[in-house]
Amino acid sequence: MISAIILAAGASVRMGKPKALLTIEGETFLQRIVRTLRSARVTETIIVLGSQAEEIQGTLQWFEGRVVINSFWQTGQLSSLITGVQALESETTHGCLVCPVDHPLFSHSVIVDLLQGFWTSGKNIIIPVYNGKRGHPVIFGKSLFPALHSASQEKGAKEVVHTHRDEILEVTVQEGGVLVNIDTPEQYQAVLRSKERD
């Protein structure tokens, strides 16, 4: 089993409001990501909160998974990933699918392709690639959890990717959504406009 960890602990300083609660097509980013994961039959999902945790948690009555709080969210995204990994309950978990909340535009077919790559390749870092560029979400196999724990906060999970290049499988996908990082009001408005045109 692969468990999903949604990273939603950041302060959203540039956005000015919690990115987790921004909406696209009537769903918050969190709702969209969770729905996509469910449609790909990911059965364990953990949401990691930090900044504005109380405000976000108050909107999650619909969520059936676990919510954990990263008290050290200010130290960077890696601390949230480690918080999520520590919260994984199932001993049968073979790895984690890391979903930053500001990358909500991937589809269930991307998840299916990543999972298939994980189970068939024997690799422990599965990365979606669109037009030659790496995107999100990314799978880390359980054997790399200790490496994530020991990585530097400054470099984060990228350090693990860099030092375990022989463990990487790049999965080519047909969706540019894996590259879309919605970090500013301008980027958010651009996504909304593109959805209106679709």
Buried (B, 14 or more C-beta within 10 A) or exposed (E): EBBBBBBBBBEBEEBEEBBBBBEBEEBBBBBBBBEBBBEBEBEBBBBBBBBBBEEBBEBBEEBEBBBBBBEBBEBBBBBBBBBBBEBBEEEEBBBBBBBBBBBBBBBBBBBBBBBEBBEEEEBBBBBBBBEEEBBBBBBBBBEBBEBBEEBEEEBBBEBBBEEBEEBBBBBEBEBBBBBBEBBBEEBBEEBBEEEEEE
